Amino acid sequence: MIDQEQVHDHRIVVGVDNSAGAREALRWALAHARLTGATVEAVTVWQVPPMYAYAYGWTPTGIDEVDIARYAEKALAETVAQVLGGENYPVQVTTRVVEGPAAQVLLAAAKGAQLMVLGSRGHGAFAGMLLGSVSQHCVQHATCPTVVIPG
């Protein structure tokens, strides 16, 4: 049998959706990265839910995806700035905005990463759930260790 060692880069992927849980996850990831010498990649995912597009009569050409992506970029930048608090933080932070289903995008982003960090519940969760559907899906299918930070 050939010994195959899984190689991870020194990157921590954090799902950021402008929720309190995501901010806590980002804070935790930054602290962990500082201790381990890792970098942090903050990822925001956006998608127009198909039921809204159908309900409001939007068509794929009627949605201004550029505006949605710009809004997502702005929200991500503001969240990262808020968590960093204007400090010159000793951790390299990169940001990325991607369109698609949140769990799938985050799992793809975390391939090869040292760690994935998520908030326990984001904007789409039902009250009282311990884990949101995205967090639960990522925990079950991630190819790297995954930490879920409680709110």
C-alpha positions as CSV (number, residue, x, y, z in Angstrom):
1,M,0.0,0.0,0.0
2,I,1.3,3.4,-0.9
3,D,1.4,5.9,1.9
4,Q,-0.3,9.1,0.7
5,E,0.0,12.1,3.0
6,Q,-2.6,14.8,2.5
7,V,-0.8,18.1,2.0
8,H,-2.4,21.2,3.4
9,D,-1.4,24.8,2.8
10,H,-1.2,27.2,5.7
11,R,-4.5,28.8,5.0
12,I,-7.6,29.1,7.1
13,V,-10.8,29.5,5.2
14,V,-13.6,31.4,7.0
15,G,-17.2,31.7,5.8
16,V,-18.3,35.3,6.3
17,D,-22.0,36.3,5.8
18,N,-22.1,39.6,7.9
19,S,-23.8,37.7,10.8
20,A,-22.6,37.9,14.4
21,G,-21.7,34.2,14.2
22,A,-19.5,34.9,11.2
23,R,-17.7,37.8,12.9
24,E,-17.0,35.5,15.9
25,A,-15.7,32.8,13.5
26,L,-13.4,35.4,11.8
27,R,-12.1,36.6,15.2
28,W,-11.3,33.0,16.2
29,A,-9.6,32.2,12.9
30,L,-7.5,35.3,13.2
31,A,-6.3,34.4,16.7
32,H,-5.6,30.8,15.6
33,A,-3.7,32.0,12.5
34,R,-1.6,34.3,14.7
35,L,-0.6,31.3,16.8
36,T,0.1,29.0,13.9
37,G,1.5,31.3,11.3
38,A,-1.4,30.7,8.9
39,T,-3.0,33.1,6.6
40,V,-6.8,33.8,6.6
41,E,-9.0,33.7,3.6
42,A,-12.4,35.3,4.3
43,V,-15.0,34.0,1.8
44,T,-18.4,35.5,1.2
45,V,-20.9,33.6,-1.0
46,W,-24.0,35.1,-2.6
47,Q,-26.8,33.6,-4.6
48,V,-30.2,34.8,-5.7
49,P,-32.6,32.1,-4.3
50,P,-34.5,30.5,-7.2
51,M,-37.8,30.9,-5.3
52,Y,-37.4,34.7,-5.1
53,A,-36.5,34.9,-8.8
54,Y,-39.6,33.0,-9.6
55,A,-41.9,34.8,-7.2
56,Y,-40.8,38.3,-8.4
57,G,-40.6,37.4,-12.1
58,W,-36.9,37.9,-12.3
59,T,-35.1,36.3,-15.1
60,P,-31.4,35.6,-15.2
61,T,-30.9,38.6,-17.4
62,G,-33.0,40.8,-15.2
63,I,-30.9,40.4,-12.1
64,D,-28.0,42.9,-11.8
65,E,-25.4,40.4,-10.6
66,V,-22.7,43.1,-10.7
67,D,-24.6,45.1,-8.1
68,I,-25.1,42.1,-5.9
69,A,-21.4,41.1,-6.1
70,R,-20.4,44.7,-5.3
71,Y,-22.7,44.7,-2.3
72,A,-21.2,41.4,-1.1
73,E,-17.7,42.7,-1.6
74,K,-18.5,45.9,0.4
75,A,-20.2,43.9,3.2
76,L,-17.2,41.5,3.4
77,A,-14.7,44.4,3.5
78,E,-16.7,46.1,6.2
79,T,-16.9,42.9,8.3
80,V,-13.2,42.3,8.0
81,A,-12.4,45.9,8.9
82,Q,-14.8,45.8,11.9
83,V,-13.2,42.6,13.2
84,L,-9.7,43.8,12.7
85,G,-10.6,47.0,14.5
86,G,-8.1,49.2,12.6
87,E,-5.2,47.3,14.1
88,N,-2.2,46.4,12.0
89,Y,-2.9,42.7,12.5
90,P,0.1,40.4,12.1
91,V,-1.9,37.9,9.9
92,Q,-2.3,38.1,6.2
93,V,-6.0,38.3,5.3
94,T,-7.4,37.9,1.8
95,T,-11.0,38.2,0.8
96,R,-13.0,36.5,-1.9
97,V,-16.6,36.8,-3.1
98,V,-18.1,33.9,-5.0
99,E,-21.5,33.3,-6.5
100,G,-23.1,29.9,-5.8
101,P,-24.6,27.6,-3.2
102,A,-22.8,28.5,0.1
103,A,-21.9,25.0,1.3
104,Q,-20.5,24.0,-2.1
105,V,-18.5,27.1,-2.5
106,L,-17.0,26.9,1.0
107,L,-16.1,23.3,0.6
108,A,-14.4,24.0,-2.7
109,A,-12.6,27.0,-1.2
110,A,-11.4,24.9,1.7
111,K,-9.8,22.1,-0.4
112,G,-6.2,21.9,0.6
113,A,-6.6,24.4,3.5
114,Q,-5.2,23.8,6.9
115,L,-8.6,24.6,8.5
116,M,-12.1,25.8,7.8
117,V,-13.9,28.0,10.3
118,L,-17.6,28.7,10.3
119,G,-20.1,30.4,12.6
120,S,-22.7,28.0,14.1
121,R,-25.6,29.9,12.5
122,G,-25.7,32.5,9.8
123,H,-28.4,34.5,8.2
124,G,-30.4,31.6,6.9
125,A,-30.9,29.6,10.1
126,F,-34.1,28.8,12.0
127,A,-34.2,30.0,15.6
128,G,-33.2,27.3,18.0
129,M,-31.0,25.3,15.6
130,L,-27.6,24.4,17.0
131,L,-26.0,24.3,13.5
132,G,-27.1,26.1,10.4
133,S,-27.6,24.0,7.3
134,V,-24.4,25.3,5.7
135,S,-22.3,24.6,8.8
136,Q,-23.7,21.1,9.1
137,H,-23.2,20.3,5.5
138,C,-19.6,21.6,5.6
139,V,-18.8,19.6,8.8
140,Q,-20.0,16.4,7.2
141,H,-18.2,16.9,3.8
142,A,-15.1,18.9,4.4
143,T,-11.7,17.6,3.3
144,C,-9.9,19.6,6.0
145,P,-10.5,20.0,9.7
146,T,-13.5,22.2,10.4
147,V,-14.3,24.3,13.4
148,V,-17.8,25.7,14.1
149,I,-17.8,28.6,16.5
150,P,-20.9,29.0,18.6
151,G,-22.7,32.4,18.6
